[in-house]
Amino acid sequence: MSALEPTTPAAEKRTGWAWRPYALTLPALVLLAAVIGYPLVTIVLRSLSEPEWGVQNYAWFFGTPVNLAVLQRTFSISAWVTLVCIVCAYPYAYLMTAVGPRVRLVLVLCVLIPFWVSGVVRTLSWVILLQDSGVINSLLRSAGFTGIRLIRTQTGVVIGMAQVLLPFMILPLYSVMKGIDLRLVQAARSLGARPSRAFFTVYLPLSLPGVYAGAIIVFILALGFYITPALLGGPRSTMLSTLVQTQVLSLLQWGRGGAMGVVLLVTTFLLLALAAPVMRSRHREAGRR
């Protein structure tokens, strides 16, 4: 074969070059196996082998009402955080697509700045804002209202977690919204549709893939939060990550802590598997429109 002759797939197979592109993924696969696969397998084995081989750790988890209540609360708080992030991120992402380049740059910086600040610092800032004598209650009292209890409550946990996870909702929404042709909305309005009807029938369906992508990211990340619920929450807002920390670090019950982690992981996968067909069907409907 001449050096100037183009290489075909058949020629690549004959010369043994076909496997080279796949070899480029080998370092990433090794890294994933080392930092994710090995710890995950270790946790599963410990949940089945400590203090002895069997399913006694899982029987203990499902036989303890407190554990089931905390598991339900973990998913409930994560769902509320996801909903708050959608409500707050949607208009912000839309504004990013409607303004000029300079204002858009400022808005993008406002989204990225939280990534540059430690999560502990942000959570401690919310402790100062939400406490009974904090800034929010002081403003309410100065305006003639009664102070409300926000610290050590589930509401405070949702507020703190939503602020941390808001960029993970804004960025997927913006990436989808910037590709929507606004002339479609203008065409709907020129045909007699009111602005609200044009938005809900044209723009919103086209932006739903961004909503779904951001919601999945935020929901999964919220399930594993530990620092924010520990600092802003109380006994009635304990999440499963706190119980795992207690079992592993305080009681040295690695088997029970591993069982909690496996239950949380499997439950998350089951919910995503149930939600995936609905998301795919809505995505296809949005694509047809």
Secondary structure by P-SEA (a helix, b strand, c coil): ccccccccaaaaaaacccaaaaaaaaaaaaaaaaacaaaaaaaaaaaaccccccaaaaaaaaacaaaaaaaaaaaaaaaaaaaaaaaaaaaaaaaaacccaaaaaaaaaaaaccccccaaaaaaaaaaacccccaaaaaaaaacbbbbbccccaaaaaaaaaaaaaaaaaaaaaaaaaaccaaaaaaaaaacccaaaaaaacccccaaaaaaaaaaaaaaaaaacccccccccccccccaaaaaaaacccccaaaaaaaaaaaaaaaaaaaaaaaaaaaaaaaaaaaac
